[in-house]
Amino acid sequence: MKERWLYLPIEVKVRECDAKLLLAYHAVKDDYNVVIGDHPTVEEIGTTYPAGIFFSKGGPHGFRKRVITRAMEHSHKITELDEEGLIFDKQRYLQDRMQKQTLQLVDQEYCWGKHQYETIVRAYPDLKQKLHITGNPRFDLLTPTYRKIYDLERQKLRERYGEFLLVNTRFSQYNTAKGFKQTIHYKHIEKLYYYFIKMIKKVANYYPDRTIIIRPHPGENFASYRKEMSLFSNVHVIHEGNIIPWIYAAQAIIHNGCTSGIEAFLLDQPVISYLPFDTKEPDIPNQSGQMATTEKQVITLIGKILKQQPLPNPPVSQLDYFTWSADSYAFDAILSLCNRISLPPPVNQISKKQAVRRQPFIKRRKRKFTLTEEEIRSFFQKVNKVNETELSCTIKGIGANVFHIAP
């Protein structure tokens, strides 16, 4: 088993990194060599390091096909867990992210839950054997055991910001990183953006002694929120680190259609789903919380939460969309399936100097990504603590923000 390799590329650090590190920890525990870090560099290193299992994160058709094809050309077996496989429009999903010609190249496709699994099976029944319902390690981090990893961060956030409300937004199709973009397909997103701006200002005025943290989607223009909220000293626009400690530390979470609503529900946190109008979108995340259709209802629900008054249970009906249990884990299901994959005999690992030499040929996006050995060790130490175990491994940098973790 120590000759088996697992490649874990990370694209959006705040969303993927901790879940991939949790999977890496348990893979190393199972005697895998793991290569983890910045997506394009992991891709490049995979062209010269031993053939193994390349763990695809999904993506739009062109990106996905390129990544998977390149890995296959270098003898890797392909497994995939689409980061956007939880909530989607079925027709658009199959056309853009789950085209059959690329799925045929995948050895194992991991599904968040029954909904994603059945959507793909109905479209491509002949590929059913490739599909497996595993859940996502991102949700493993919300279980009673692994949420303890964030206890210290939770405490630090409360010490820094006091008692705060967290507002998560998802309006990147309108409030793009380059500025506002009006399109006929996303008029509802534009409308929601301004409804949220008005609602946040109302809440900030009504609860002037309460801190409000706006956490925009990573694809949004953060400056637009700072400009709108410049007159409110109790409103801060922040996008730092994994979202879990922020949800865990907040007194309440306000959202519309965000995965964070489900995450908050699984963390046993109060959730307010603000629905000022019908967006005609999948309603699954909104069922995780108390639904409010007006600013007044939002303010009333916040008051009840702050006074710790009992609230009715939210109308959750989303268990078909994801697999989750308090005491069983997606990483176990994934590694069990990985162990069934036959790999070719390993070849000698190339030197770090050779690996880095080819990196300038990678087409890189303009984005910042950092990962350090200290971050990996710190995360592993937290997992050791909650599991009451001690993982023995070596961690070696083999490229810019990429590491080889060996048992």
Buried (B, 14 or more C-beta within 10 A) or exposed (E): EEEBBBBBBBBBBBBBBBBBBBBBBBBBBBEBBBBBBBBBBBBBBBBBBBBBBBBBBBBEBEBBBBBBEBBBEBBBBBBBBBBBBBBBEBEEBBEBBBBEEBBEBBBBBBBBBBBBBBBBBEBBEEBEEBBBBBBBBBBBBBBEBBBBBBBEBBEEBBEEBEBBBBBBBBBBBBBBBEEEBEEEEBEBBBBBBEBBBEBBBBBBEBBEEBBBBBBBBBEBBBEBBBEBBEEBEBBBBBBEBBBBBBBBBBBBBBBBBBBBBBBBBBBEBBBBBBBBEEBEBBBBBBBBBBBBEEBEBBBEBBEBBBEEEEBEEBEEEBEBBBBBEEEEBBBBBBBEBBEEBEBEEBEEBBEBEEBBEBBEEEEEEEEEBEBEEEBBEEBBEBBEEBBEEEBEBEBEBBBBBBBBBBB
